[in-house]
């Protein structure tokens, strides 16, 4: 790296469905190692994780987030019902109601307005009608997180102000550009990666959609990292590889957290914080 001076450090959280558990393991290792961000930015499930972390960016806060993930069930996040599915053939705008996810956030988030977080938190969403990327840095935290997590056709759009907002991963897959615009000169990216070792496609429609979205996120991240090479210090924590779990499967959270924590500790011990390479696991590959 050349001509890069020390400045604000941002943790940047990608989307990834149930692979959001991987970010919790990464956080555990980073915080234990003494790495502290000045701000956090997240999209999709990354918005959920970064918002919780911003409320208590400590070892204790990460442990609490880990406990939430380990108790999480698919029905808590995607409560699909036959009536809702049947409604898709009429005027239902989405497959899943957001009430379960809203209750989950309300139950555990320690603040109500984004500006009340312990460290600055920025949530990325997509304007549904025109496709623009929207950054939410103040106002109701729950609505911002729900908007960023609103996978098209799966969750309904969220009206925030005058904008209908959907999944932040659509317009800003891994929001590293937003972190740069916010003044961060050192970015630590927490990607979830994608299931590179599946032997067959996920069995469900939502699982297939999440798998495709995760690959899109990884591909866009690689493009953004290549674009910023030599301009901004971007350190990318290597995602798990091989990974043979559906991003719709929440039963493996504990294992994913432990694997990610161990993998990230090895990366840190091997001078990961001085290396600006793009992890091969983010590129198309065969395990």
Beta strands, then each sheet from edge to edge (+ up, - down):
strand 1: 8-13
strand 2: 39-43
strand 3: 120-127
strand 4: 133-136
strand 5: 158-160
strand 6: 163-166
strand 7: 184-190
strand 8: 233-237
sheet 1: 4+ 3- 2- 1- 7- 8-
sheet 2: 4+ 3- 6+ 5-
end
